[in-house]
Amino acid sequence: MILEHAQDPFTLFSIWFNEAEASEPADPNAMTLATVNKDGVPSARIVLMRSVSEDGFEFFTNYQSHKGEDLKANPRACLNFYWKSLGRQVRITGTVEALPATDSDAYFATRPRRSQLGAWASQQSRPLESYEALMQALEENEKKYEGKDVPRPPHWGGYRVIPEQIEFWQGETNRLHQRIRFLRSTGGWQKQWVNP
């Protein structure tokens, strides 16, 4: 059993993610991001993981979006990956920090041009008069940056979720699922089995 022998959560995540890339029909990097606002109201949505390392799990968004406002008020989050084809989940809880501007600039430069322009056109999570109004804003930005590189908007960039806990869940047909939780400690990671 791979869970029994795993000692490091990031090595195990890398193995599972590689297997998900081979078996999931689309977006194996899709993860649920759960946040809580200043009033304690939870919210969840799907975002795409863009990078993972022992420093944490990274994604990019509009800082002024619903999720950005939540993270400003309460910089803690939970992530959940669910790979149905493999019967697996990974749940991560931890603190959140904004990525350095240089990291956000570098990633923004790799995005398709229309996505770059969309980051300027969309006031994410704000009320919108109509979809046509969004398309008009996009067209205005296309004209503004015609023949030029599109700079990263100051309100757009990356976050890193720094894990305090990482839990791996392997589904079993008898409903006695395998669950292992890694808890960050001063000496590294402590591993514990968890009842299903």
CYANA upper distance limits for C-alpha pairs under 8 A (distance plus 0.5 A):
  1 MET  CA      5 HIS  CA      7.40
  2 ILE  CA      6 ALA  CA      6.72
  3 LEU  CA    168 PHE  CA      8.43
  3 LEU  CA    178 GLN  CA      8.32
  3 LEU  CA    180 ILE  CA      7.43
  6 ALA  CA     11 THR  CA      8.41
  6 ALA  CA     12 LEU  CA      6.81
  7 GLN  CA    191 LYS  CA      7.67
  8 ASP  CA     12 LEU  CA      6.89
  8 ASP  CA    189 TRP  CA      7.61
  9 PRO  CA     13 PHE  CA      6.44
  9 PRO  CA    166 ILE  CA      7.34
  9 PRO  CA    182 PHE  CA      7.09
  9 PRO  CA    189 TRP  CA      8.44
 10 PHE  CA     14 SER  CA      6.57
 10 PHE  CA     53 SER  CA      7.83
 10 PHE  CA     54 GLU  CA      6.94
 11 THR  CA     15 ILE  CA      6.90
 12 LEU  CA     16 TRP  CA      6.70
 13 PHE  CA     17 PHE  CA      6.35
 14 SER  CA     18 ASN  CA      6.59
 15 ILE  CA     19 GLU  CA      6.86
 16 TRP  CA     20 ALA  CA      6.61
 17 PHE  CA     21 GLU  CA      6.64
 17 PHE  CA     28 PRO  CA      7.90
 17 PHE  CA     29 ASN  CA      8.46
 18 ASN  CA     22 ALA  CA      7.03
 19 GLU  CA     23 SER  CA      6.82
 20 ALA  CA     24 GLU  CA      5.88
 20 ALA  CA     28 PRO  CA      6.33
 20 ALA  CA     83 TRP  CA      7.06
 20 ALA  CA     85 SER  CA      8.37
 20 ALA  CA     86 LEU  CA      7.70
 21 GLU  CA     27 ASP  CA      8.48
 21 GLU  CA     28 PRO  CA      6.10
 23 SER  CA     85 SER  CA      6.91
 23 SER  CA     86 LEU  CA      7.99
 24 GLU  CA     28 PRO  CA      6.31
 24 GLU  CA     83 TRP  CA      7.31
 24 GLU  CA     84 LYS  CA      8.25
 24 GLU  CA     85 SER  CA      6.59
 27 ASP  CA     48 LEU  CA      8.26
 28 PRO  CA     83 TRP  CA      7.58
 29 ASN  CA     48 LEU  CA      5.99
 29 ASN  CA     49 MET  CA      5.72
 29 ASN  CA     50 ARG  CA      7.97
 29 ASN  CA     81 PHE  CA      8.19
 30 ALA  CA     46 ILE  CA      6.84
 30 ALA  CA     47 VAL  CA      6.27
 30 ALA  CA     48 LEU  CA      5.06
 30 ALA  CA     49 MET  CA      6.81
 30 ALA  CA     81 PHE  CA      7.24
 31 MET  CA     46 ILE  CA      5.92
 31 MET  CA     47 VAL  CA      6.08
 31 MET  CA     48 LEU  CA      6.54
 31 MET  CA     49 MET  CA      7.27
 31 MET  CA     79 LEU  CA      6.72
 31 MET  CA     80 ASN  CA      5.86
 31 MET  CA     81 PHE  CA      5.20
 31 MET  CA     82 TYR  CA      7.79
 32 THR  CA     44 ALA  CA      6.92
 32 THR  CA     45 ARG  CA      5.92
 32 THR  CA     46 ILE  CA      4.90
 32 THR  CA     47 VAL  CA      6.80
 32 THR  CA     78 CYS  CA      8.41
 32 THR  CA     79 LEU  CA      5.90
 32 THR  CA     80 ASN  CA      5.48
 32 THR  CA     81 PHE  CA      7.03
 33 LEU  CA     44 ALA  CA      5.96
 33 LEU  CA     45 ARG  CA      5.99
 33 LEU  CA     46 ILE  CA      6.51
 33 LEU  CA     47 VAL  CA      7.06
 33 LEU  CA     77 ALA  CA      7.40
 33 LEU  CA     78 CYS  CA      6.40
 33 LEU  CA     79 LEU  CA      5.27
 33 LEU  CA     80 ASN  CA      7.32
 34 ALA  CA     42 PRO  CA      7.41
 34 ALA  CA     43 SER  CA      6.10
 34 ALA  CA     44 ALA  CA      4.71
 34 ALA  CA     45 ARG  CA      7.20
 34 ALA  CA     77 ALA  CA      6.17
 34 ALA  CA     78 CYS  CA      5.61
 34 ALA  CA     79 LEU  CA      6.85
 35 THR  CA     42 PRO  CA      6.18
 35 THR  CA     43 SER  CA      5.93
 35 THR  CA     44 ALA  CA      6.88
 35 THR  CA     67 LYS  CA      7.25
 35 THR  CA     70 ASP  CA      6.70
 35 THR  CA     71 LEU  CA      7.38
 35 THR  CA     74 ASN  CA      8.34
 35 THR  CA     76 ARG  CA      7.39
 35 THR  CA     77 ALA  CA      5.58
 35 THR  CA     78 CYS  CA      7.35
 36 VAL  CA     40 GLY  CA      5.97
 36 VAL  CA     41 VAL  CA      5.86
 36 VAL  CA     42 PRO  CA      4.75
 36 VAL  CA     43 SER  CA      6.65
 36 VAL  CA     70 ASP  CA      6.32
 36 VAL  CA     71 LEU  CA      8.14
 36 VAL  CA     74 ASN  CA      7.10
 36 VAL  CA     76 ARG  CA      8.38
 36 VAL  CA     77 ALA  CA      8.11
 37 ASN  CA     41 VAL  CA      5.92
 37 ASN  CA     42 PRO  CA      6.99
 37 ASN  CA     43 SER  CA      8.42
 37 ASN  CA     69 GLU  CA      7.89
 37 ASN  CA     70 ASP  CA      4.92
 37 ASN  CA     71 LEU  CA      7.93
 37 ASN  CA     73 ALA  CA      6.75
 37 ASN  CA     74 ASN  CA      6.89
 38 LYS  CA     70 ASP  CA      7.34
 38 LYS  CA     73 ALA  CA      5.88
 38 LYS  CA     74 ASN  CA      7.03
 43 SER  CA     67 LYS  CA      8.47
 47 VAL  CA     59 PHE  CA      7.67
 48 LEU  CA     59 PHE  CA      6.71
 48 LEU  CA     60 PHE  CA      8.49
 49 MET  CA     57 PHE  CA      7.18
 49 MET  CA     58 GLU  CA      6.21
 49 MET  CA     59 PHE  CA      5.50
 50 ARG  CA     57 PHE  CA      8.31
 50 ARG  CA     58 GLU  CA      6.17
 50 ARG  CA     59 PHE  CA      5.82
 50 ARG  CA     60 PHE  CA      8.07
 51 SER  CA     57 PHE  CA      6.59
 51 SER  CA     58 GLU  CA      5.65
 51 SER  CA     59 PHE  CA      7.67
 52 VAL  CA     56 GLY  CA      6.22
 52 VAL  CA     57 PHE  CA      5.08
 52 VAL  CA     58 GLU  CA      6.65
 53 SER  CA     57 PHE  CA      7.25
 55 ASP  CA    160 ARG  CA      8.46
 55 ASP  CA    162 ILE  CA      6.83
 56 GLY  CA    160 ARG  CA      6.36
 56 GLY  CA    161 VAL  CA      5.87
 56 GLY  CA    162 ILE  CA      5.12
 56 GLY  CA    163 PRO  CA      6.73
 57 PHE  CA    160 ARG  CA      5.89
 57 PHE  CA    161 VAL  CA      5.64
 57 PHE  CA    162 ILE  CA      7.33
 58 GLU  CA    158 GLY  CA      7.26
 58 GLU  CA    159 TYR  CA      6.09
 58 GLU  CA    160 ARG  CA      4.92
 58 GLU  CA    161 VAL  CA      6.91
 59 PHE  CA    158 GLY  CA      6.04
 59 PHE  CA    159 TYR  CA      6.08
 59 PHE  CA    160 ARG  CA      7.22
 60 PHE  CA    104 SER  CA      8.29
 60 PHE  CA    156 TRP  CA      7.95
 60 PHE  CA    157 GLY  CA      5.81
 60 PHE  CA    158 GLY  CA      4.54
 60 PHE  CA    159 TYR  CA      6.64
 61 THR  CA     65 SER  CA      8.12
 61 THR  CA     68 GLY  CA      8.15
 61 THR  CA    156 TRP  CA      6.27
 61 THR  CA    157 GLY  CA      6.20
 61 THR  CA    158 GLY  CA      6.80
 62 ASN  CA     68 GLY  CA      7.12
 62 ASN  CA    119 ALA  CA      8.02
 62 ASN  CA    124 GLN  CA      7.13
 62 ASN  CA    155 HIS  CA      6.29
 62 ASN  CA    156 TRP  CA      4.83
 62 ASN  CA    157 GLY  CA      6.96
 63 TYR  CA     67 LYS  CA      8.11
 63 TYR  CA     68 GLY  CA      4.90
 63 TYR  CA     69 GLU  CA      7.46
 63 TYR  CA    155 HIS  CA      5.75
 63 TYR  CA    156 TRP  CA      6.00
 63 TYR  CA    157 GLY  CA      7.30
 64 GLN  CA     68 GLY  CA      5.84
 64 GLN  CA     69 GLU  CA      6.46
 64 GLN  CA    123 GLN  CA      8.27
 64 GLN  CA    124 GLN  CA      7.54
 64 GLN  CA    155 HIS  CA      6.90
 64 GLN  CA    156 TRP  CA      8.46
 65 SER  CA     69 GLU  CA      6.64
 65 SER  CA    123 GLN  CA      8.08
 65 SER  CA    124 GLN  CA      5.58
 65 SER  CA    125 SER  CA      5.71
 65 SER  CA    126 ARG  CA      8.11
 66 HIS  CA     70 ASP  CA      6.73
 66 HIS  CA    124 GLN  CA      8.22
 66 HIS  CA    125 SER  CA      6.28
 67 LYS  CA     71 LEU  CA      6.63
 68 GLY  CA     72 LYS  CA      6.63
 69 GLU  CA     73 ALA  CA      6.87
 70 ASP  CA     74 ASN  CA      6.38
 70 ASP  CA     75 PRO  CA      7.97
 71 LEU  CA     75 PRO  CA      4.93
 71 LEU  CA     76 ARG  CA      7.20
 71 LEU  CA     77 ALA  CA      8.31
 71 LEU  CA     96 VAL  CA      7.83
 75 PRO  CA     95 THR  CA      6.32
 75 PRO  CA     96 VAL  CA      5.55
 75 PRO  CA     97 GLU  CA      7.53
 76 ARG  CA     93 THR  CA      8.14
 76 ARG  CA     94 GLY  CA      6.25
 76 ARG  CA     95 THR  CA      4.80
 76 ARG  CA     96 VAL  CA      5.89
 76 ARG  CA    161 VAL  CA      8.42
 77 ALA  CA     93 THR  CA      6.39
 77 ALA  CA     94 GLY  CA      6.34
 77 ALA  CA     95 THR  CA      6.80
 77 ALA  CA     96 VAL  CA      7.20
 77 ALA  CA    161 VAL  CA      7.64
 78 CYS  CA     91 ARG  CA      7.57
 78 CYS  CA     92 ILE  CA      6.02
 78 CYS  CA     93 THR  CA      4.86
 78 CYS  CA     94 GLY  CA      7.13
 79 LEU  CA     91 ARG  CA      6.12
 79 LEU  CA     92 ILE  CA      5.49
 79 LEU  CA     93 THR  CA      6.91
 80 ASN  CA     89 GLN  CA      7.38
 80 ASN  CA     90 VAL  CA      6.16
 80 ASN  CA     91 ARG  CA      4.95
 80 ASN  CA     92 ILE  CA      6.89
 81 PHE  CA     89 GLN  CA      5.86
 81 PHE  CA     90 VAL  CA      5.62
 81 PHE  CA     91 ARG  CA      7.00
 82 TYR  CA     87 GLY  CA      8.29
 82 TYR  CA     88 ARG  CA      6.48
 82 TYR  CA     89 GLN  CA      5.00
 82 TYR  CA     90 VAL  CA      7.30
 83 TRP  CA     87 GLY  CA      6.55
 83 TRP  CA     88 ARG  CA      5.80
 83 TRP  CA     89 GLN  CA      6.73
 84 LYS  CA     88 ARG  CA      6.99
 87 GLY  CA    170 GLN  CA      6.61
 87 GLY  CA    171 GLY  CA      5.60
 87 GLY  CA    172 GLU  CA      8.43
 88 ARG  CA    168 PHE  CA      8.04
 88 ARG  CA    169 TRP  CA      6.08
 88 ARG  CA    170 GLN  CA      5.29
 88 ARG  CA    171 GLY  CA      6.56
 89 GLN  CA    168 PHE  CA      6.55
 89 GLN  CA    169 TRP  CA      5.52
 89 GLN  CA    170 GLN  CA      7.25
 90 VAL  CA    166 ILE  CA      7.48
 90 VAL  CA    167 GLU  CA      6.09
 90 VAL  CA    168 PHE  CA      5.20
 90 VAL  CA    169 TRP  CA      6.68
 91 ARG  CA    165 GLN  CA      8.50
 91 ARG  CA    166 ILE  CA      6.20
 91 ARG  CA    167 GLU  CA      5.60
 91 ARG  CA    168 PHE  CA      7.18
 92 ILE  CA    163 PRO  CA      6.58
 92 ILE  CA    164 GLU  CA      8.09
 92 ILE  CA    165 GLN  CA      6.23
 92 ILE  CA    166 ILE  CA      5.03
 92 ILE  CA    167 GLU  CA      6.97
 93 THR  CA    161 VAL  CA      8.33
 93 THR  CA    162 ILE  CA      8.41
 93 THR  CA    163 PRO  CA      6.05
 93 THR  CA    164 GLU  CA      6.41
 93 THR  CA    165 GLN  CA      5.88
 93 THR  CA    166 ILE  CA      7.19
 94 GLY  CA    161 VAL  CA      6.58
 94 GLY  CA    162 ILE  CA      5.81
 94 GLY  CA    163 PRO  CA      4.83
 94 GLY  CA    164 GLU  CA      5.30
 94 GLY  CA    165 GLN  CA      7.24
 95 THR  CA    161 VAL  CA      6.24
 95 THR  CA    162 ILE  CA      5.80
 95 THR  CA    163 PRO  CA      7.24
 95 THR  CA    164 GLU  CA      8.04
 96 VAL  CA    159 TYR  CA      7.11
 96 VAL  CA    160 ARG  CA      6.07
 96 VAL  CA    161 VAL  CA      5.01
 96 VAL  CA    162 ILE  CA      6.51
 97 GLU  CA    159 TYR  CA      6.11
 97 GLU  CA    160 ARG  CA      5.90
 97 GLU  CA    161 VAL  CA      7.22
 97 GLU  CA    162 ILE  CA      8.23
 98 ALA  CA    157 GLY  CA      8.20
 98 ALA  CA    158 GLY  CA      6.39
 98 ALA  CA    159 TYR  CA      4.86
 98 ALA  CA    160 ARG  CA      6.76
 99 LEU  CA    103 ASP  CA      6.84
 99 LEU  CA    104 SER  CA      7.19
 99 LEU  CA    157 GLY  CA      7.76
 99 LEU  CA    158 GLY  CA      5.64
 99 LEU  CA    159 TYR  CA      5.69
 99 LEU  CA    160 ARG  CA      6.84
100 PRO  CA    104 SER  CA      7.10
100 PRO  CA    158 GLY  CA      8.42
101 ALA  CA    105 ASP  CA      6.49
101 ALA  CA    157 GLY  CA      7.83
102 THR  CA    106 ALA  CA      6.61
103 ASP  CA    107 TYR  CA      6.79
103 ASP  CA    158 GLY  CA      8.09
104 SER  CA    108 PHE  CA      6.47
104 SER  CA    152 ARG  CA      8.39
104 SER  CA    156 TRP  CA      8.41
104 SER  CA    157 GLY  CA      5.45
104 SER  CA    158 GLY  CA      6.09
105 ASP  CA    109 ALA  CA      6.70
105 ASP  CA    152 ARG  CA      6.68
105 ASP  CA    157 GLY  CA      8.23
106 ALA  CA    110 THR  CA      7.45
107 TYR  CA    111 ARG  CA      7.42
108 PHE  CA    116 GLN  CA      7.51
108 PHE  CA    152 ARG  CA      6.71
108 PHE  CA    157 GLY  CA      8.37
109 ALA  CA    151 PRO  CA      8.49
109 ALA  CA    152 ARG  CA      8.30
111 ARG  CA    115 SER  CA      6.76
111 ARG  CA    116 GLN  CA      6.79
112 PRO  CA    116 GLN  CA      6.87
113 ARG  CA    117 LEU  CA      6.74
113 ARG  CA    150 VAL  CA      7.92
114 ARG  CA    118 GLY  CA      6.51
115 SER  CA    119 ALA  CA      6.82
116 GLN  CA    120 TRP  CA      7.56
116 GLN  CA    150 VAL  CA      7.01
116 GLN  CA    151 PRO  CA      8.46
116 GLN  CA    152 ARG  CA      7.87
117 LEU  CA    121 ALA  CA      6.81
117 LEU  CA    138 LEU  CA      6.90
117 LEU  CA    141 ASN  CA      6.70
117 LEU  CA    142 GLU  CA      7.22
117 LEU  CA    150 VAL  CA      7.45
118 GLY  CA    122 SER  CA      6.33
118 GLY  CA    138 LEU  CA      6.61
119 ALA  CA    153 PRO  CA      7.54
119 ALA  CA    156 TRP  CA      7.67
120 TRP  CA    138 LEU  CA      8.16
120 TRP  CA    141 ASN  CA      7.62
120 TRP  CA    153 PRO  CA      6.83
121 ALA  CA    134 LEU  CA      7.09
121 ALA  CA    137 ALA  CA      5.53
121 ALA  CA    138 LEU  CA      5.52
121 ALA  CA    141 ASN  CA      7.28
122 SER  CA    134 LEU  CA      7.17
122 SER  CA    137 ALA  CA      8.20
122 SER  CA    138 LEU  CA      8.48
128 LEU  CA    133 ALA  CA      7.90
128 LEU  CA    134 LEU  CA      8.03
129 GLU  CA    133 ALA  CA      6.91
130 SER  CA    134 LEU  CA      7.42
131 TYR  CA    135 MET  CA      6.94
132 GLU  CA    136 GLN  CA      6.61
133 ALA  CA    137 ALA  CA      6.77
134 LEU  CA    138 LEU  CA      6.76
135 MET  CA    139 GLU  CA      6.67
136 GLN  CA    140 GLU  CA      6.68
137 ALA  CA    141 ASN  CA      6.82
138 LEU  CA    142 GLU  CA      6.68
139 GLU  CA    143 LYS  CA      6.88
140 GLU  CA    144 LYS  CA      6.68
141 ASN  CA    145 TYR  CA      6.60
142 GLU  CA    146 GLU  CA      6.26
145 TYR  CA    149 ASP  CA      7.29
145 TYR  CA    150 VAL  CA      6.67
152 ARG  CA    156 TRP  CA      7.32
152 ARG  CA    157 GLY  CA      8.49
163 PRO  CA    184 ARG  CA      8.07
164 GLU  CA    183 LEU  CA      6.53
164 GLU  CA    184 ARG  CA      5.66
165 GLN  CA    181 ARG  CA      7.34
165 GLN  CA    182 PHE  CA      6.07
165 GLN  CA    183 LEU  CA      5.21
165 GLN  CA    184 ARG  CA      6.73
166 ILE  CA    181 ARG  CA      6.28
166 ILE  CA    182 PHE  CA      5.68
166 ILE  CA    183 LEU  CA      7.31
167 GLU  CA    179 ARG  CA      7.42
167 GLU  CA    180 ILE  CA      6.13
167 GLU  CA    181 ARG  CA      4.66
167 GLU  CA    182 PHE  CA      6.60
168 PHE  CA    178 GLN  CA      8.47
168 PHE  CA    179 ARG  CA      6.12
168 PHE  CA    180 ILE  CA      5.83
168 PHE  CA    181 ARG  CA      6.87
169 TRP  CA    177 HIS  CA      7.42
169 TRP  CA    178 GLN  CA      6.21
169 TRP  CA    179 ARG  CA      5.09
169 TRP  CA    180 ILE  CA      7.28
170 GLN  CA    177 HIS  CA      6.30
170 GLN  CA    178 GLN  CA      5.53
170 GLN  CA    179 ARG  CA      6.98
171 GLY  CA    175 ARG  CA      7.54
171 GLY  CA    176 LEU  CA      8.19
171 GLY  CA    177 HIS  CA      5.28
171 GLY  CA    178 GLN  CA      7.03
172 GLU  CA    176 LEU  CA      6.42
172 GLU  CA    177 HIS  CA      5.35
172 GLU  CA    178 GLN  CA      7.70
173 THR  CA    177 HIS  CA      8.45
175 ARG  CA    196 PRO  CA      8.22
176 LEU  CA    196 PRO  CA      6.36
177 HIS  CA    196 PRO  CA      5.81
178 GLN  CA    193 TRP  CA      8.49
178 GLN  CA    194 VAL  CA      8.22
178 GLN  CA    195 ASN  CA      8.25
178 GLN  CA    196 PRO  CA      7.10
179 ARG  CA    193 TRP  CA      6.44
179 ARG  CA    194 VAL  CA      5.71
179 ARG  CA    195 ASN  CA      7.25
179 ARG  CA    196 PRO  CA      6.92
180 ILE  CA    191 LYS  CA      7.34
180 ILE  CA    192 GLN  CA      6.20
180 ILE  CA    193 TRP  CA      5.03
180 ILE  CA    194 VAL  CA      6.21
181 ARG  CA    191 LYS  CA      6.24
181 ARG  CA    192 GLN  CA      5.85
181 ARG  CA    193 TRP  CA      6.80
181 ARG  CA    194 VAL  CA      7.27
182 PHE  CA    189 TRP  CA      6.41
182 PHE  CA    190 GLN  CA      5.93
182 PHE  CA    191 LYS  CA      5.02
182 PHE  CA    192 GLN  CA      7.00
183 LEU  CA    189 TRP  CA      5.94
183 LEU  CA    190 GLN  CA      5.60
183 LEU  CA    191 LYS  CA      6.96
184 ARG  CA    188 GLY  CA      6.42
184 ARG  CA    189 TRP  CA      5.11
184 ARG  CA    190 GLN  CA      6.90
185 SER  CA    189 TRP  CA      6.10
185 SER  CA    190 GLN  CA      7.25
